[in-house]
Amino acid sequence: MTLLGAQLATDEILSLLSQYTLGQPRNILNFKAGSRRVPKAIIETELGKFFLKKHPSTPSKLAKIKLAHQVESFLYEQDFPVPAIILANDGKSYQTRDNHAYEIFEFIDGHRFRNSINCINEVGLALGRFHREVSSLSISCDYSGSFHDSELVRKRIATTANDDNFLPLPMLMHKLLDFYDSSAEAVNLLGIDQWEKQLTHGDWHPGNILFKDKTLVAVLDFDSIKYTDPICDLANACLQFTIVAGRANPKDWPAHLNVDGLVTLLNAYNQANPIVEDNKLLAIPDLMIETMIAEAILPIAATGYFAHFSGVNFIKMIIRKSDWIRKNKRALVKRITKALRNQDSKV
């Protein structure tokens, strides 16, 4: 048996496995992708392969784990593509020890998102089905809010603009705040406060989706479940799966989006979960601007970087893309609306 990396110790994992009936361990491999704050490992035993996650066992984190497991268990019963939660010998879906919580899932083989229309279509269908399925759940959720019209986002923009380590940024940050405020106001005028809220995934992006060939086989990581408008989940997915990068430095990323992919994703979503409120379609471009800014500014304000990218270069890229969406908003909405109407007329 081999163990690579230092995130989870061999004796720690073996001690935990004594609380499960998973067979004799054969191989353990630390898994480095995803958040560094959540150590993970792939465990292979005589009975199969499993995925282990370790969290701090704070009251708030335990509450989130319990909520996520309720939703995942429900989805699993509906044959939605999620990994099975492995129960410990005491029947619990997670274990706590030494101020940490551990959860084990079945391991699902698959590859990450590959930028193709077929994969984007699968993503839209799955998100639409997810929202449709969980809309019937009456589970208490204490986590609300979103990236939309967030004072936290505004505070982080202001903090970064006034940080001496970001001398090139003040004018850029003022522009970023103007874009954010303008989009938030536009969405508010469309009536988002009156739209029905429900449980949402909160983190629907390429790192949390697995495929086999062109078929979606698993949706992962329900740690960010929130009670908010599902249009926010959808807009975030639209951004995550249609943003165009492809070059090493964000300053060289083009401003445009994958418009064909955007139309495909929304068409697929609408097929699985019809969007009956026209104003929600009108809100998509501005919500994409909001989520793009929120996604970038929180880590940049904390560290100066987005992943390994320079914060300055990343902010410049965000401004270019936000400006492109603003200038093309009318054309985007027209194309999206036409595509969905054509789809509805064929039903």
N, C-alpha and C positions, 0 to 999 in steps of 0.2 A: 504494500500500500504506500502511495506517495502523497505528499502534501506540499504544494508549491505556494510561496507567498507567506505573509505573516499576519494577515488580517484575522484569521481564526486559527487557534492552536489545535493540534491533533487531539490532545487529551481533552480539551474543551468539547470538541465535536463528539468524541467517543463517549464521554460522560453523558452528553445530551442524548445520544442514540440509545443509551441503555433504557430510556424512558419510552422507546418506540419498539415496534415489532417490524423491523425492516430487513432483517437478515444480516448476515456477516458482512461488514464493510470490506470492500476490495480496493477502492481508490477514492481519494478526497482531493479536490482541486479548488483552491480559492478562486473566486470569480471577481474580476476587477472592474467590470463595466458598471455603469450606473453611479449612484451617489456613493462617495467615499465614506459618508457618515453611516452607511448601512452595510457592514461586512456581509459577504455572501459566499457560499461554497456549493459546489456540485458534488454530490455524494453518490457513489456507485456501490451497490450491494448485490448480493446474490439474488435479490428480488426485483432489482431494477435501478433506475437513476432518480435522484431526488434533488430538490433545490432548497437550500437553507438560507434564511435571512435572520440577522441579529439586530435588535434595536435596543435603545435605552428603555428601561421599564418604568418610565414616568407615568403618572396617572393619565395625562393627556395622550401619550403614545399608546397606552393599553386601550384606551377608549377608541382610538382610531383603528387599532388592529381588530377589535371586536366588531366595529362597524363594517370594516372592509370584509371580514370573514362572513358576516351575515349576508352581505351583497353577493360575494363570490359563491357562497353555498347555494343561494337562490338561483344564480345564473347557471351554475353547474347542473342543477336539477332541471333547468329549462333547455339543456343541451347547448348552451351558449359556450363558445370556445374559450374556456378558462381552465387553468390547471386545477386538479383536485387538491384540496387541503388535506394533508395527512394528519390524522388524529393520533395523539399520544395514547399510551396504555390507560391513562386515567380518563380518556374520552374528550380531553380538551384540545382545542385547535391551536394552542400555543403553550409554551412552557416558560416559566420565569425562574431565574437563578442569578445570584450575584449582580443584582441591579440591572439585569438585561432580560429581554424577551426574545424568544426564538420561535420561528414558524417554519414549517417544512411543507413543501408542495411537491407534487409529481413534477418531474422534469420533462419538458416537451422539447423535442428536437425540432429545430427550424432555423431559418435564416432571417436576418433583419430585412427591413423594407428595401426594395429595389424600385427605383423611380420608373414605374411603368403605369400606363393607363389601367391595365388589368389589376395591379396591386392597389392603386388609388380607388378603383371601383369597389374592391373588397373592403377597404377601410371605411368608405362611406356607408356601405350596406351594414357593416358590423356596428358602427356607431349609431345608425338609425335604429337598428334592432335593440341595441343596448338601452337607448333612451326609452324605447317602447316597452321593453320588458320591465325596467325598474320603475317606470311611472306608476305601476300598480302596487309598489311596495310602500307600506306605511311604517317605515322604520324611523325612529327618532334620530335626528342628525343635528348636532350642535355646531356644525361647521357650515357657515354661510358666506356670502360675499364672493367676489371674483376680481379679476383684473380690471373690470369696468368701473370707471369713475371712482378710482381708489385714492384716498388721501395718502395711503402708504406709498404708492407709486409717486405721487407728487412730492412727498417729503424726500424720497430717495433722489429724485431729480434735483431738487434744491440742494440737498447735501452734497451731491457730486459737483454741482456748479460752483459751490463755495469751497471746495477742497483744493488746497494749495498744490496737491499732487496732480491736479488736472488743469493746469494753467491754460492749455489750448482749448478747454471745453466750455467756458461760461456762455459764449454766444451760441454754441451748438446746443447746450442744454436748454437755453431759453426757447430755441426753435423746437426742440423735442417736446417741451412742456406745452407750447402752443399747439402742436399737432395733437398731443394727447387730449388737451382740454377741448379742442374743436371737435374731435371725434366723439368724446364722451357726451358733449352737448348735443351733437347730431343724433346719437343713439337715444338719449333721454327724450328728445323731441318726438322720436318715433314711438314712444310709449313703453319702453322696456319695463318700467315699474309696474305696469298692469299685466305683464305677461306671466303665465303660470310657471311656478318654480317646482323643481323636483330634485331628486338625487342625480348627480352628474359625476363623471369619472374624474375630471379635474386635471388630467395629465395625458391626454390622448395624443401621443407623438410617436415617431418611428421607433424609438428605443423600447417602446412598450408593446410592440406588435410583432408577432412571429409568423412567418410564412413557410410553406413547403411548396416549392415551385411558385405558382401564382395564386395559391389558395391560402387564405388567412387561417391559421391553426390555433392561435392563442392571443388573447389580450392579457397583459400582465399589469402588475403594480396598481393596486387600488388604494394606495396609501393617501391619495389626495382627494378622496370623495368629498363632495360638498353638496349643499342644498342651495341651488341657484337656478337661473334660467338655462335650459339646455342649449339655447342659441349661443351661449358663451363657450360651451364645450365644442360646439360645431364650428364656430369661428376660429377657435384655437386649432382645431384639426385642419381647417382650410389653410391656415398659415403654415403649420408644421409640415404638411404634405405637399405644398405647392411652392414654397420658398425656393428660389434658384440660387445655388451657391456654386460648387464645382471648382473653385480655385482656392489656393492655399491661404490667401490673405483676404479678409472681408472687404478691404478697400477695393479689391478687384471684382467683387461680386456684382453681377448686373442688377439693375434696379427692378426689372420686371418680375412678375410671377409666372408660374406655369398655368396659364389661363385655361388651357384644355383640361388640365388636371383639376382645377378648381370647379369647372362646370361638371366634370365627371363625378367628383366627390359629392357635390350637392345633388346631382341627379340620383346617385345611388342612395344617398341618405333619404331623399324625398320618397324614393321607391319603398324603402323599409319603414319610414315614419313620416308621413306627409306633412309638409310645412303649410299649415292652413292660414297663417297670418302673413299677408304680403309685406308688412312693415319689417318682419324678421329678415326677409331677403334683402331689403333695403339697408338693414343694419350691418350686414356681413362685412363689407369693406371697412367701415369705421371700427368695428370690433376687432378686425384683423390688425389694424394699426394699433389699437389699444393693447392687445395682447402681445404684439411684437415689442412695443416699448416696455411694457411691464416685465416681460421675460428677460429683457436685456439689462434693465437698469438695476434690478435688485442685486445680482451678483457683482456688477461693475461698481456699484456704490460701496459694496462690502470689501472688494478685493482689488479693484482696478482692472480686472480682467473678466472676460466671458469665456469660460473654459480656459484655453491657453491663448486666446486672442487678446490683443491690445484693446483696452477699453475705448481709447480714442478712435481707433479704426473701426471698431464695432459700432459705436454710436454714429459715426459718419455713414456707415452702411445702412443703419436703421433709418436715418433721416432720408437717404436717397430712396429707399424702398417705400417709406411712408409717403413721401412726396409723389412717387409714381402711382400709388394706390389712390391718393387724393385726386390727382389729375385725371385718372382713368376710371373713377368711381362710377360715373354715369354709364359709361360703355360696359363696364363689368356687370352692373346690375341689369342692364338691358339684355346682355347676352345670357346671364343666368336665368332671368325671368322667362325669356323666350324658350330656352331649353326645357325648363320645368313645365311650361304650358304645353309644349309639344309632347312631352312625356305624358302629361295628364290626359291629353286628347286621344292618346293611343290606348288608354286603359279601358 
